[in-house]
Amino acid sequence: MNKYYKTLSYIVPNFAILLFCKTAKATEMYERVNKFNVAAGLTATPASVVITSIISYLLSFVGVLFIILIIYGGYMWMTARGNDEQVEKAKKLIIRATIGILIVLSAYVITYFVLKVVLGSTGIATSS
């Protein structure tokens, strides 16, 4: 079985526990899924750690993309040579990149809060 399917077979059951289980049964079912994962030769890493690391990698990529867009917008502005159309284009790029990073960070904050509340209410320890 390739690595992608192993990871997917680990994440999906844990996601199902977080989303569809009642609070009283979630811890018991979570432990069952972890036993299944260990028996299948997968790591016993909690879903919260896996989700956090995925979000962290995605945010790193978005951060790098944001920096590249800001630098490109600044370069466009500096090389406009008085061309108002290109200056406006550069301003729009910088503004849109800033709005985009704010939306992504807001989504991260909301996701972090929801996961903290859900994992905290089920009694499952979180990694942070």
HUDA-V866491 format. One record per residue. N is the residue number from 0. RES is the residue in one letter. PHI is phi in degrees with one decimal (* if undefined). OMEGA is omega in whole degrees, 0 to 359 (none if undefined). NEAR is the number of other C-alpha atoms within 12 Angstrom. Layout:
BEGIN
n=N res=RES phi=PHI omega=OMEGA near=NEAR
n=N res=RES phi=PHI omega=OMEGA near=NEAR
END
This chain:
BEGIN
n=0 res=M phi=* omega=183 near=11
n=1 res=N phi=-78.4 omega=187 near=8
n=2 res=K phi=-60.5 omega=181 near=12
n=3 res=Y phi=-61.7 omega=181 near=11
n=4 res=Y phi=-69.4 omega=175 near=12
n=5 res=K phi=-62.6 omega=180 near=18
n=6 res=T phi=-64.2 omega=179 near=24
n=7 res=L phi=-63.4 omega=180 near=19
n=8 res=S phi=-69.5 omega=175 near=24
n=9 res=Y phi=-87.0 omega=185 near=33
n=10 res=I phi=-71.7 omega=185 near=29
n=11 res=V phi=-59.8 omega=179 near=21
n=12 res=P phi=-62.0 omega=179 near=27
n=13 res=N phi=-67.9 omega=176 near=35
n=14 res=F phi=-63.3 omega=179 near=25
n=15 res=A phi=-61.4 omega=178 near=18
n=16 res=I phi=-62.1 omega=183 near=31
n=17 res=L phi=-65.1 omega=187 near=33
n=18 res=L phi=-90.9 omega=192 near=19
n=19 res=F phi=-115.4 omega=183 near=18
n=20 res=C phi=-91.3 omega=174 near=21
n=21 res=K phi=-75.2 omega=185 near=19
n=22 res=T phi=-59.7 omega=184 near=21
n=23 res=A phi=-66.2 omega=184 near=15
n=24 res=K phi=-93.4 omega=188 near=18
n=25 res=A phi=-61.7 omega=182 near=27
n=26 res=T phi=-65.1 omega=179 near=25
n=27 res=E phi=-62.5 omega=180 near=18
n=28 res=M phi=-68.4 omega=178 near=25
n=29 res=Y phi=-60.4 omega=179 near=37
n=30 res=E phi=-65.1 omega=178 near=23
n=31 res=R phi=-63.0 omega=179 near=18
n=32 res=V phi=-64.9 omega=178 near=30
n=33 res=N phi=-62.9 omega=177 near=26
n=34 res=K phi=-62.7 omega=177 near=21
n=35 res=F phi=-61.2 omega=181 near=19
n=36 res=N phi=-63.3 omega=179 near=26
n=37 res=V phi=-66.3 omega=179 near=17
n=38 res=A phi=-64.2 omega=180 near=13
n=39 res=A phi=-81.8 omega=179 near=16
n=40 res=G phi=86.8 omega=178 near=17
n=41 res=L phi=-93.2 omega=180 near=23
n=42 res=T phi=-71.7 omega=179 near=22
n=43 res=A phi=-96.1 omega=179 near=24
n=44 res=T phi=-69.3 omega=179 near=26
n=45 res=P phi=-61.9 omega=181 near=32
n=46 res=A phi=-59.8 omega=181 near=35
n=47 res=S phi=-62.1 omega=179 near=33
n=48 res=V phi=-70.3 omega=179 near=24
n=49 res=V phi=-63.6 omega=180 near=23
n=50 res=I phi=-62.1 omega=179 near=29
n=51 res=T phi=-62.1 omega=181 near=23
n=52 res=S phi=-69.4 omega=177 near=17
n=53 res=I phi=-63.5 omega=179 near=17
n=54 res=I phi=-62.3 omega=179 near=23
n=55 res=S phi=-62.7 omega=178 near=20
n=56 res=Y phi=-64.4 omega=179 near=14
n=57 res=L phi=-63.9 omega=178 near=17
n=58 res=L phi=-66.5 omega=176 near=24
n=59 res=S phi=-62.9 omega=178 near=18
n=60 res=F phi=-62.0 omega=180 near=16
n=61 res=V phi=-64.7 omega=178 near=23
n=62 res=G phi=-63.2 omega=178 near=22
n=63 res=V phi=-64.3 omega=178 near=16
n=64 res=L phi=-60.6 omega=177 near=19
n=65 res=F phi=-61.5 omega=179 near=26
n=66 res=I phi=-61.0 omega=180 near=20
n=67 res=I phi=-62.0 omega=180 near=18
n=68 res=L phi=-65.1 omega=179 near=26
n=69 res=I phi=-65.5 omega=179 near=26
n=70 res=I phi=-63.5 omega=179 near=19
n=71 res=Y phi=-64.0 omega=177 near=21
n=72 res=G phi=-62.4 omega=176 near=27
n=73 res=G phi=-64.6 omega=177 near=24
n=74 res=Y phi=-63.3 omega=178 near=20
n=75 res=M phi=-60.5 omega=182 near=25
n=76 res=W phi=-67.2 omega=182 near=24
n=77 res=M phi=-67.9 omega=182 near=19
n=78 res=T phi=-96.2 omega=182 near=17
n=79 res=A phi=-69.0 omega=179 near=18
n=80 res=R phi=53.7 omega=176 near=12
n=81 res=G phi=85.3 omega=179 near=12
n=82 res=N phi=-77.4 omega=185 near=14
n=83 res=D phi=-61.9 omega=180 near=15
n=84 res=E phi=-65.0 omega=180 near=15
n=85 res=Q phi=-71.6 omega=177 near=20
n=86 res=V phi=-63.7 omega=179 near=21
n=87 res=E phi=-64.1 omega=177 near=19
n=88 res=K phi=-61.6 omega=179 near=22
n=89 res=A phi=-65.4 omega=178 near=26
n=90 res=K phi=-61.0 omega=180 near=25
n=91 res=K phi=-62.5 omega=179 near=22
n=92 res=L phi=-62.3 omega=181 near=26
n=93 res=I phi=-65.6 omega=180 near=26
n=94 res=I phi=-65.0 omega=180 near=19
n=95 res=R phi=-65.8 omega=178 near=18
n=96 res=A phi=-64.9 omega=179 near=27
n=97 res=T phi=-66.0 omega=177 near=23
n=98 res=I phi=-62.5 omega=179 near=17
n=99 res=G phi=-61.1 omega=180 near=23
n=100 res=I phi=-67.8 omega=177 near=25
n=101 res=L phi=-66.0 omega=178 near=18
n=102 res=I phi=-64.5 omega=181 near=16
n=103 res=V phi=-64.5 omega=179 near=24
n=104 res=L phi=-66.4 omega=176 near=22
n=105 res=S phi=-64.2 omega=177 near=15
n=106 res=A phi=-61.9 omega=178 near=16
n=107 res=Y phi=-63.6 omega=181 near=24
n=108 res=V phi=-61.8 omega=179 near=17
n=109 res=I phi=-64.6 omega=179 near=14
n=110 res=T phi=-62.2 omega=179 near=20
n=111 res=Y phi=-60.4 omega=181 near=24
n=112 res=F phi=-63.1 omega=181 near=16
n=113 res=V phi=-63.5 omega=179 near=17
n=114 res=L phi=-62.5 omega=179 near=28
n=115 res=K phi=-63.5 omega=180 near=25
n=116 res=V phi=-68.0 omega=182 near=19
n=117 res=V phi=-64.5 omega=181 near=26
n=118 res=L phi=-68.2 omega=178 near=32
n=119 res=G phi=-68.9 omega=182 near=21
n=120 res=S phi=-76.8 omega=179 near=20
n=121 res=T phi=-89.4 omega=180 near=25
n=122 res=G phi=85.1 omega=180 near=21
n=123 res=I phi=-85.0 omega=182 near=28
n=124 res=A phi=-68.2 omega=177 near=21
n=125 res=T phi=-98.3 omega=184 near=23
n=126 res=S phi=-85.8 omega=184 near=18
n=127 res=S phi=-109.7 omega=none near=15
END
